[in-house]
Amino acid sequence: EYKYFEYDKAFTKKVKKFVLHPRKEKEYEISAGFRTSFINLNDNFSADDYYVWSEGGISDLPVSIFLGVGKYFGRRHYVGVNGEVALSSYGNGYLSTGLRYCYQYDANKRNVAFYLPVELDYFRSNYDLRFQVNDTIVETTGAGTIYYYPSDKDIEYSFSALSVSLGQGFGFMMSNKQSIAVELSLVKYFPFGGNFKNLNREEPRLRYSGNGIRISLIYKI
C-alpha cells in the first residue's frame, strides 16, 4: 500500500573528481628510508697444501638506513648520491655509498610514478670466514685425548666491491610533491679488494664473484 507516487524524479550520482598531483621537475630532493639486500658472493676457492676446504663464499642480509640527495632535470631524469649504514648484518661495519640515476617512463596520467633506478655503489664489510686446514688439533679431555684432522680455522676478512644495480620503482605521489616509493632491484657485485686480518701465513686462494636482490622503502621530500 503506497501513500503517493512521484513521476519524472531525477537521481544525481556523485562523481569524485580525480586530482593529478604535481611532480618535481627541476627541484632538489632529499630521500630517506630502509633497505634490505640479499647478498650472495661465491669465493671460487682453490685448495692448496694448507687450505683444503672453505664454506664456499659469503651470504649476507643487511637491513640498512638509506639516505640520498639529488636533483631533477626535467620530470623524467633524476641524478643524485646516496649511502647506507646497516642496522643489522651478518658482517661488521657494513657501509655502502654511490651514485644514483632514475628515469621516469610513465605518461604522468596517474598519481603513481613508474621509474627505473640505476645505481653504481661501493660497498665494504668485515666477515668471519671458516676454512679447514691441513693441520691437526689435539684436545685433552677427561675421556682422553681427541685428535681433529683436518682442523677448522676462522679468519676475519675485510671485503670491498663495486656494485651495479637496475630495478623497478613505484612512487606514490602526494599533493605536496613528496612521495613514498617502493623499489626492487637486481645487483651485480664486482669485488676488487680485500685482506685477511691477523694472518701469520699465506692467504687462501679466493676469487670472489656474486649478485643479489635489493628491496627499498623510501620517503622522498
DRENKE-945781 format. One line per field, with one value per residue: residue in one letter; x, y, z of N, C-alpha, C in turn. Coordinates in Angstrom, 1 decimal, always signed. Layout:
BEGIN
resn	(A,...)
n_x	(X,...)
n_y	(Y,...)
n_z	(Z,...)
ca_x	(X,...)
ca_y	(Y,...)
ca_z	(Z,...)
c_x	(X,...)
c_y	(Y,...)
c_z	(Z,...)
END
This chain:
BEGIN
resn	(E,Y,K,Y,F,E,Y,D,K,A,F,T,K,K,V,K,K,F,V,L,H,P,R,K,E,K,E,Y,E,I,S,A,G,F,R,T,S,F,I,N,L,N,D,N,F,S,A,D,D,Y,Y,V,W,S,E,G,G,I,S,D,L,P,V,S,I,F,L,G,V,G,K,Y,F,G,R,R,H,Y,V,G,V,N,G,E,V,A,L,S,S,Y,G,N,G,Y,L,S,T,G,L,R,Y,C,Y,Q,Y,D,A,N,K,R,N,V,A,F,Y,L,P,V,E,L,D,Y,F,R,S,N,Y,D,L,R,F,Q,V,N,D,T,I,V,E,T,T,G,A,G,T,I,Y,Y,Y,P,S,D,K,D,I,E,Y,S,F,S,A,L,S,V,S,L,G,Q,G,F,G,F,M,M,S,N,K,Q,S,I,A,V,E,L,S,L,V,K,Y,F,P,F,G,G,N,F,K,N,L,N,R,E,E,P,R,L,R,Y,S,G,N,G,I,R,I,S,L,I,Y,K,I)
n_x	(+0.9,+0.7,+1.5,+1.9,+2.9,+5.8,+6.5,+8.8,+11.2,+14.5,+17.6,+20.7,+24.1,+26.9,+30.1,+33.4,+36.0,+39.0,+42.2,+45.3,+48.3,+51.0,+54.4,+58.0,+60.2,+62.4,+63.5,+65.4,+65.9,+65.5,+65.9,+65.0,+65.0,+64.5,+66.4,+66.8,+69.0,+69.7,+72.7,+74.9,+77.8,+80.3,+83.2,+84.9,+86.9,+90.2,+91.9,+94.9,+98.2,+97.8,+95.3,+92.3,+89.6,+86.7,+83.9,+82.6,+81.8,+80.3,+77.4,+74.9,+72.5,+71.9,+70.1,+69.4,+69.7,+68.7,+69.9,+69.7,+70.4,+69.6,+68.9,+66.3,+66.1,+64.2,+61.1,+61.5,+64.2,+66.5,+69.3,+71.6,+73.3,+73.9,+73.7,+74.3,+73.9,+74.3,+71.7,+71.5,+73.4,+75.2,+77.8,+80.5,+80.5,+79.2,+78.9,+77.7,+78.0,+77.2,+76.5,+73.4,+70.8,+67.7,+65.0,+62.0,+59.3,+56.6,+53.3,+52.5,+49.8,+48.5,+48.7,+50.8,+54.1,+56.1,+59.3,+62.8,+65.4,+68.8,+72.0,+75.4,+77.5,+79.8,+80.8,+81.5,+82.6,+83.2,+83.9,+83.6,+85.4,+85.4,+87.6,+88.9,+91.9,+95.2,+96.1,+96.5,+94.6,+95.0,+93.2,+92.8,+90.8,+88.6,+87.9,+89.9,+92.4,+91.7,+91.8,+91.7,+91.4,+91.0,+91.6,+89.5,+89.6,+89.2,+89.0,+89.2,+87.9,+88.3,+86.2,+85.6,+83.8,+82.6,+79.4,+76.7,+73.4,+70.1,+66.7,+63.1,+60.9,+58.3,+56.5,+54.5,+52.6,+52.2,+50.2,+51.9,+54.2,+55.8,+56.7,+56.1,+58.1,+58.6,+61.0,+62.4,+65.3,+67.9,+71.2,+74.6,+77.8,+81.2,+83.9,+86.9,+88.8,+90.3,+91.3,+93.0,+92.8,+95.2,+96.7,+99.1,+100.4,+100.5,+97.8,+94.6,+93.5,+91.4,+88.7,+86.4,+83.0,+79.7,+76.1,+72.9,+69.8,+67.7,+65.6,+63.8,+62.3,+61.3,+61.1,+60.4,+61.4)
n_y	(-1.2,+2.1,+5.5,+7.8,+8.6,+9.6,+11.2,+11.3,+11.8,+12.8,+11.3,+12.1,+11.3,+11.2,+12.1,+11.5,+13.7,+13.4,+14.2,+15.2,+14.9,+17.2,+16.9,+16.8,+18.7,+20.4,+20.6,+20.1,+17.0,+15.3,+12.1,+9.4,+6.3,+2.7,-0.2,-3.5,-6.2,-9.1,-10.7,-12.6,-14.1,-15.8,-17.6,-19.0,-20.9,-22.2,-25.1,-25.7,-26.8,-26.3,-25.0,-26.7,-26.7,-24.6,-22.5,-21.8,-19.2,-15.9,-15.0,-12.6,-10.5,-7.6,-5.1,-1.8,+1.7,+4.1,+7.0,+9.8,+12.3,+14.6,+15.9,+16.9,+16.8,+18.0,+16.3,+13.6,+12.8,+12.0,+12.7,+11.8,+11.3,+8.7,+6.8,+4.1,+2.7,+0.0,-1.4,-4.0,-6.9,-9.7,-9.4,-7.1,-3.6,-2.8,-0.8,+1.3,+3.3,+5.6,+6.5,+7.6,+7.2,+7.9,+7.1,+8.2,+6.8,+6.7,+7.9,+10.1,+10.3,+9.5,+9.1,+7.5,+7.0,+5.5,+4.2,+3.7,+2.8,+3.2,+2.3,+2.9,+1.6,+1.6,-0.8,-2.1,-4.4,-6.4,-9.8,-13.0,-15.8,-19.3,-22.0,-25.2,-26.7,-28.1,-29.5,-30.6,-30.7,-31.2,-32.2,-32.5,-34.2,-35.2,-37.7,-38.6,-38.2,-36.3,-36.1,-33.8,-33.7,-32.8,-29.6,-26.8,-23.4,-20.1,-16.9,-13.4,-11.3,-8.5,-7.1,-5.6,-4.1,-3.1,-2.3,-2.8,-1.9,-2.5,-1.6,-1.7,+0.9,+2.2,+5.1,+6.7,+9.4,+12.4,+15.3,+17.5,+17.3,+15.5,+12.0,+8.5,+5.7,+2.4,+0.0,-2.5,-4.2,-5.7,-6.8,-6.7,-7.7,-6.6,-7.6,-6.0,-5.8,-6.7,-8.0,-10.3,-10.4,-10.3,-12.6,-15.0,-16.4,-17.6,-16.4,-17.8,-19.0,-17.1,-16.0,-13.8,-13.5,-12.4,-11.8,-10.2,-9.3,-6.5,-4.6,-1.7,+0.8,+4.0,+7.4,+10.4,+13.7)
n_z	(+0.0,-1.0,-0.1,-1.9,-5.3,-7.2,-10.1,-12.9,-11.5,-10.9,-10.4,-9.1,-9.5,-7.5,-8.6,-8.0,-8.3,-10.1,-9.1,-10.3,-8.9,-8.6,-9.9,-9.1,-11.1,-11.6,-9.2,-6.1,-4.2,-1.2,+0.3,+2.4,+4.1,+4.3,+3.6,+2.5,+1.6,-0.2,-0.3,-2.2,-2.4,-4.2,-3.4,-5.1,-4.4,-4.3,-3.5,-1.6,-0.4,+2.3,+2.9,+2.7,+2.4,+2.0,+3.2,+0.9,+0.3,+0.8,+2.4,+3.0,+4.7,+5.0,+6.8,+6.3,+7.0,+4.6,+2.9,+0.8,-1.7,-4.3,-7.7,-10.0,-13.5,-15.6,-15.8,-16.1,-15.5,-12.9,-10.8,-8.4,-5.2,-2.8,+0.3,+2.6,+5.9,+7.9,+10.0,+11.0,+10.3,+8.9,+8.8,+9.9,+10.3,+8.0,+5.1,+2.5,-0.4,-3.1,-6.6,-8.1,-10.5,-11.9,-14.1,-15.1,-16.7,-17.2,-18.3,-16.9,-16.0,-13.8,-10.2,-9.5,-9.9,-12.3,-12.5,-13.4,-11.4,-11.3,-10.1,-9.1,-6.9,-4.0,-1.7,+1.5,+4.0,+7.0,+7.5,+9.1,+8.1,+7.5,+7.3,+6.4,+7.4,+6.6,+9.1,+12.5,+15.4,+18.8,+21.5,+25.0,+27.1,+29.9,+29.1,+27.7,+25.0,+22.1,+18.6,+16.0,+12.6,+9.2,+10.6,+11.9,+10.9,+11.7,+10.1,+10.0,+7.5,+5.5,+3.3,+0.1,-2.6,-5.9,-7.1,-9.4,-10.1,-11.2,-11.4,-10.6,-9.9,-7.9,-7.3,-5.1,-5.3,-3.5,-2.6,-2.1,-3.7,-2.6,-2.0,-1.5,-2.0,-3.4,-4.2,-6.2,-6.9,-9.0,-8.4,-9.3,-8.3,-8.2,-7.0,-5.8,-3.9,-0.8,+2.4,+4.7,+8.2,+10.9,+10.0,+10.0,+8.0,+4.5,+2.4,+1.8,-1.4,-3.1,-5.2,-5.7,-6.7,-7.5,-6.8,-6.2,-4.6,-4.0,-1.9,-1.3,+0.7,+0.5,+1.6,+0.0,+0.0)
ca_x	(+0.0,+1.6,+0.8,+1.8,+3.9,+6.4,+6.9,+9.9,+12.2,+15.9,+18.6,+22.0,+25.2,+28.1,+31.3,+34.6,+36.9,+40.4,+43.2,+46.6,+49.3,+52.2,+55.7,+59.1,+60.8,+63.8,+63.8,+66.2,+65.1,+66.1,+65.2,+65.4,+64.2,+65.1,+66.8,+67.4,+69.6,+70.3,+74.0,+75.4,+79.2,+80.9,+84.6,+85.7,+88.1,+91.1,+92.6,+96.4,+98.8,+97.4,+93.8,+91.8,+88.1,+86.1,+82.4,+82.0,+81.6,+79.7,+75.9,+74.6,+71.2,+71.9,+69.0,+70.1,+69.1,+69.1,+69.9,+70.1,+70.1,+69.8,+68.2,+65.6,+66.4,+63.0,+60.3,+61.9,+65.5,+66.9,+70.7,+72.0,+74.2,+73.2,+74.5,+73.6,+74.5,+73.5,+71.2,+71.8,+74.1,+76.0,+79.2,+80.7,+80.9,+78.6,+78.7,+77.6,+77.7,+77.4,+75.7,+72.1,+70.1,+66.3,+64.3,+60.5,+58.9,+55.1,+52.7,+52.1,+48.3,+48.1,+49.5,+51.8,+55.2,+56.9,+60.7,+63.9,+66.5,+70.1,+73.0,+76.8,+77.9,+80.9,+80.3,+82.6,+82.1,+84.1,+83.2,+84.4,+85.4,+85.9,+88.3,+89.5,+93.3,+96.0,+96.7,+95.9,+94.4,+95.0,+92.5,+92.8,+89.6,+88.5,+87.7,+91.1,+92.9,+90.9,+92.6,+90.9,+92.0,+91.6,+91.1,+88.9,+90.4,+88.4,+89.8,+88.4,+88.2,+87.8,+85.8,+85.1,+83.4,+81.7,+78.1,+75.8,+72.0,+69.0,+65.4,+61.8,+60.4,+56.9,+56.4,+53.1,+52.8,+51.3,+49.8,+53.0,+55.4,+56.6,+56.2,+56.6,+58.5,+59.0,+61.9,+63.0,+66.5,+68.9,+72.5,+75.8,+78.9,+82.5,+84.9,+88.2,+89.8,+90.1,+92.5,+92.8,+93.4,+95.9,+97.0,+100.6,+101.0,+100.0,+96.4,+93.9,+93.3,+89.9,+88.4,+85.0,+82.1,+78.4,+75.0,+72.0,+68.5,+67.6,+64.2,+63.9,+61.2,+61.9,+60.2,+61.1,+60.9)
ca_y	(+0.0,+3.3,+6.8,+8.6,+8.3,+10.7,+10.9,+12.1,+12.2,+12.6,+11.0,+12.5,+10.5,+12.0,+11.6,+12.0,+14.3,+12.9,+15.3,+14.7,+15.6,+17.7,+16.2,+17.7,+18.8,+21.0,+20.8,+19.1,+16.1,+14.5,+10.9,+8.6,+5.1,+1.5,-1.1,-4.8,-6.8,-10.4,-10.7,-13.9,-14.0,-17.1,-17.3,-19.7,-21.3,-23.2,-25.8,-25.8,-27.7,-25.9,-24.8,-27.8,-26.6,-23.4,-22.5,-21.5,-17.8,-15.1,-14.6,-11.5,-9.9,-6.4,-4.2,-0.5,+3.1,+4.7,+8.4,+10.3,+13.7,+14.7,+16.9,+16.5,+17.5,+17.7,+15.4,+12.2,+12.4,+12.4,+12.3,+12.1,+10.4,+8.0,+6.0,+3.1,+2.2,-1.2,-1.6,-5.3,-7.5,-10.8,-8.9,-6.0,-2.4,-2.7,+0.5,+1.4,+4.7,+5.6,+7.4,+7.1,+7.8,+7.4,+7.5,+8.1,+6.4,+6.7,+9.0,+11.2,+10.4,+8.9,+9.5,+6.5,+7.2,+4.3,+4.6,+2.7,+3.2,+2.6,+2.7,+2.4,+1.8,+1.0,-1.5,-2.8,-5.0,-7.4,-11.1,-14.1,-16.9,-20.5,-22.9,-26.4,-26.6,-29.3,-29.4,-31.4,-30.1,-32.2,-31.7,-33.5,-34.1,-36.2,-39.0,-39.0,-37.3,-36.3,-35.5,-33.3,-33.5,-31.5,-28.7,-25.6,-22.1,-18.9,-15.8,-12.2,-10.9,-7.2,-7.2,-4.4,-4.3,-2.2,-3.0,-2.1,-2.4,-2.0,-2.1,-1.1,+1.7,+2.7,+6.3,+7.1,+10.8,+13.2,+16.6,+18.5,+16.9,+14.4,+10.7,+7.2,+4.8,+1.1,-0.4,-3.9,-4.2,-6.8,-6.2,-7.4,-7.3,-6.7,-7.4,-5.5,-5.7,-7.4,-8.6,-11.0,-9.7,-11.2,-13.8,-15.1,-17.2,-17.3,-16.3,-18.8,-18.6,-16.8,-15.1,-13.6,-13.0,-12.5,-11.0,-10.0,-8.7,-5.4,-4.1,-0.4,+1.6,+5.3,+8.6,+11.4,+15.1)
ca_z	(+0.0,-1.1,+0.2,-3.1,-6.3,-7.8,-11.5,-13.5,-10.5,-11.4,-9.4,-9.4,-9.0,-7.2,-9.2,-7.3,-9.3,-10.0,-9.0,-10.6,-8.1,-9.4,-9.6,-9.2,-12.5,-11.6,-7.8,-5.4,-3.4,-0.1,+0.5,+3.5,+4.2,+4.7,+2.6,+2.8,+0.4,-0.1,-1.0,-2.4,-3.0,-4.3,-3.3,-6.1,-3.6,-4.8,-2.4,-1.7,+0.6,+3.7,+3.0,+1.9,+2.2,+2.5,+3.2,-0.4,+0.0,+1.8,+2.3,+4.0,+4.6,+5.8,+6.9,+6.4,+6.8,+3.3,+2.8,-0.6,-2.1,-5.8,-8.4,-11.2,-14.7,-16.3,-14.9,-16.3,-15.1,-11.5,-10.6,-7.1,-4.4,-1.7,+1.2,+3.5,+7.1,+8.3,+11.4,+11.3,+9.2,+9.4,+8.9,+10.8,+9.7,+6.6,+4.6,+1.1,-0.9,-4.5,-7.5,-8.4,-11.6,-12.1,-15.3,-15.1,-18.1,-17.3,-19.1,-16.0,-16.0,-12.5,-9.1,-9.2,-10.9,-12.7,-12.9,-13.4,-10.6,-11.6,-9.1,-9.0,-5.4,-3.4,-0.5,+2.3,+5.3,+7.5,+7.7,+9.6,+7.2,+8.1,+6.4,+7.0,+7.0,+6.7,+10.4,+13.5,+16.7,+19.9,+22.7,+26.1,+28.0,+30.9,+28.5,+26.9,+24.0,+20.9,+17.5,+14.9,+11.3,+9.2,+11.7,+11.4,+11.1,+11.4,+9.8,+9.7,+6.2,+5.1,+1.9,-0.6,-4.0,-6.6,-7.5,-10.4,-9.9,-12.1,-10.8,-10.9,-8.8,-7.9,-6.4,-4.8,-5.2,-2.6,-3.1,-1.9,-4.5,-1.9,-2.4,-0.9,-3.1,-3.2,-5.3,-6.3,-7.9,-9.1,-8.1,-9.7,-7.5,-8.8,-5.9,-6.2,-2.8,+0.5,+3.1,+5.9,+9.4,+11.8,+9.4,+10.1,+6.9,+3.3,+2.3,+1.0,-2.8,-3.3,-6.3,-5.4,-7.7,-6.8,-7.2,-5.1,-4.7,-3.0,-1.7,-0.7,+1.0,+0.6,+1.6,-0.8,+0.4)
c_x	(+0.9,+0.8,+0.8,+2.9,+4.5,+6.9,+8.0,+10.9,+13.6,+16.8,+20.0,+23.1,+26.4,+29.3,+32.5,+35.6,+38.3,+41.3,+44.6,+47.6,+50.5,+53.5,+56.8,+59.7,+62.2,+64.3,+64.8,+65.3,+66.0,+65.3,+65.8,+64.5,+65.0,+65.4,+67.2,+67.8,+70.0,+71.5,+74.5,+76.7,+79.9,+82.4,+85.5,+87.0,+88.9,+92.0,+94.1,+96.9,+98.3,+95.9,+93.1,+90.3,+87.7,+84.6,+81.8,+81.8,+80.9,+78.2,+75.6,+73.2,+71.1,+70.5,+69.6,+69.2,+69.7,+68.9,+70.4,+69.7,+70.4,+68.9,+67.5,+66.0,+65.3,+62.3,+60.9,+63.3,+65.9,+68.4,+71.0,+73.0,+73.4,+74.2,+73.7,+74.5,+73.7,+73.0,+71.5,+72.5,+74.9,+77.4,+79.3,+81.1,+80.4,+78.4,+78.6,+77.3,+77.9,+76.6,+74.4,+71.4,+68.7,+65.7,+62.8,+60.0,+57.3,+54.6,+52.2,+50.5,+47.7,+49.0,+50.5,+52.9,+55.9,+58.3,+61.7,+65.1,+67.8,+71.2,+74.4,+77.3,+79.2,+80.4,+81.5,+81.9,+83.2,+83.3,+84.2,+84.3,+85.9,+86.5,+88.7,+91.0,+94.0,+96.8,+95.9,+95.8,+94.3,+94.3,+92.4,+91.6,+89.6,+88.4,+88.9,+91.5,+92.1,+91.8,+91.6,+91.7,+91.0,+90.9,+90.4,+89.7,+89.5,+89.3,+88.9,+88.9,+87.6,+87.5,+85.3,+84.8,+82.7,+80.5,+77.4,+74.4,+71.1,+67.7,+64.2,+61.3,+59.0,+56.8,+55.0,+53.1,+51.7,+51.1,+50.9,+54.3,+56.3,+56.0,+56.8,+56.9,+58.9,+59.8,+62.3,+64.1,+67.3,+70.3,+73.6,+77.0,+80.2,+83.5,+86.3,+89.2,+89.4,+91.3,+92.1,+93.5,+94.0,+96.2,+98.6,+101.2,+100.3,+98.4,+95.8,+93.6,+91.8,+89.8,+86.8,+84.3,+80.7,+77.3,+74.0,+70.7,+68.3,+66.1,+64.4,+62.5,+61.7,+60.9,+61.0,+60.5,+61.3)
c_y	(+1.2,+4.6,+7.7,+8.1,+9.6,+10.3,+11.8,+12.6,+11.9,+12.4,+11.3,+11.6,+11.3,+11.3,+12.3,+12.5,+13.9,+14.1,+14.7,+15.5,+16.0,+16.9,+17.2,+17.6,+19.4,+21.1,+19.8,+18.2,+15.4,+13.3,+10.1,+7.4,+3.9,+0.6,-2.5,-5.5,-8.2,-10.5,-12.1,-13.8,-15.4,-16.8,-18.1,-20.2,-22.4,-23.8,-25.7,-26.8,-27.5,-25.8,-25.8,-27.7,-25.2,-23.5,-22.2,-20.1,-17.0,-14.9,-13.6,-11.0,-8.7,-5.6,-2.8,+0.7,+3.6,+6.2,+8.8,+11.7,+13.8,+15.8,+16.3,+17.4,+17.2,+16.6,+14.0,+11.8,+12.9,+11.9,+12.7,+11.1,+9.8,+7.2,+5.1,+2.8,+1.1,-1.1,-3.0,-6.0,-8.7,-10.4,-7.7,-4.8,-2.2,-1.3,+0.5,+2.9,+4.7,+6.7,+6.8,+7.9,+7.1,+8.0,+7.2,+7.9,+6.4,+7.9,+10.2,+11.4,+9.8,+9.4,+8.4,+6.7,+5.9,+4.8,+3.5,+3.3,+2.5,+3.2,+2.1,+2.7,+1.1,+0.4,-2.2,-3.4,-6.0,-8.7,-12.1,-15.3,-18.1,-21.4,-24.2,-26.4,-27.9,-29.3,-30.2,-30.7,-31.2,-31.6,-32.8,-33.2,-35.2,-37.6,-39.5,-37.9,-37.4,-35.5,-35.1,-33.0,-33.7,-30.6,-27.4,-24.4,-21.0,-17.7,-14.6,-11.6,-9.5,-7.2,-5.9,-4.8,-3.1,-3.0,-2.1,-2.7,-1.7,-2.5,-1.4,-0.4,+2.1,+3.9,+6.7,+8.5,+11.4,+14.6,+17.7,+18.1,+15.9,+13.1,+9.6,+6.2,+3.4,+0.6,-1.8,-3.9,-5.4,-6.2,-7.2,-6.8,-7.6,-6.5,-6.9,-5.5,-6.4,-7.9,-9.3,-10.4,-10.7,-12.5,-13.9,-16.1,-16.8,-17.2,-17.4,-18.2,-18.4,-15.9,-14.9,-13.1,-13.2,-11.6,-10.9,-9.4,-7.6,-4.9,-2.8,+0.2,+3.0,+6.4,+9.7,+12.8,+16.1)
c_z	(+0.0,-0.8,-1.0,-4.0,-6.8,-9.2,-12.0,-12.5,-11.0,-10.3,-9.9,-8.8,-8.8,-7.8,-8.5,-8.4,-9.0,-10.0,-9.2,-9.8,-8.9,-8.9,-9.7,-10.6,-12.5,-10.1,-7.3,-4.5,-2.4,+0.1,+1.6,+3.6,+4.7,+3.5,+3.2,+1.5,+0.7,-1.0,-1.0,-3.1,-3.0,-4.3,-4.3,-5.5,-4.3,-3.7,-2.7,-0.7,+2.0,+3.8,+2.1,+1.7,+2.7,+2.5,+1.9,-0.7,+1.2,+1.5,+3.4,+3.7,+5.4,+5.7,+7.2,+6.4,+5.5,+3.4,+1.4,-0.8,-3.6,-6.4,-9.7,-12.3,-15.7,-15.4,-15.0,-15.7,-13.7,-11.4,-9.2,-6.5,-3.3,-0.9,+2.1,+4.7,+7.7,+9.8,+11.9,+10.1,+9.8,+9.5,+9.9,+10.0,+8.2,+6.2,+3.1,+0.7,-2.4,-5.3,-7.9,-9.5,-11.7,-13.3,-15.2,-16.5,-18.2,-18.0,-18.2,-16.0,-14.8,-11.4,-8.6,-10.3,-11.1,-13.1,-12.7,-12.6,-11.0,-10.6,-9.3,-7.6,-5.1,-2.0,+0.2,+3.5,+5.7,+7.9,+8.3,+8.7,+7.8,+7.0,+7.2,+6.5,+7.3,+8.0,+11.4,+14.8,+17.7,+21.1,+23.7,+26.9,+29.0,+30.3,+27.7,+25.9,+22.7,+19.8,+16.5,+13.7,+10.2,+10.2,+11.1,+11.8,+10.7,+11.2,+9.5,+8.4,+5.9,+3.6,+1.3,-2.1,-4.6,-7.0,-8.5,-10.2,-10.9,-11.5,-11.3,-9.7,-9.0,-6.8,-6.3,-4.4,-4.3,-3.2,-3.0,-2.6,-3.7,-2.3,-1.5,-2.0,-2.6,-4.4,-5.1,-7.3,-7.9,-9.1,-8.6,-8.9,-8.3,-7.7,-6.5,-5.1,-1.6,+1.1,+4.4,+7.1,+10.3,+11.3,+9.4,+9.0,+5.6,+3.3,+1.5,-0.4,-3.1,-4.5,-6.3,-6.6,-7.1,-7.4,-6.0,-5.5,-3.6,-3.0,-0.9,-0.4,+1.4,+0.7,+1.0,-0.5,-0.7)
END
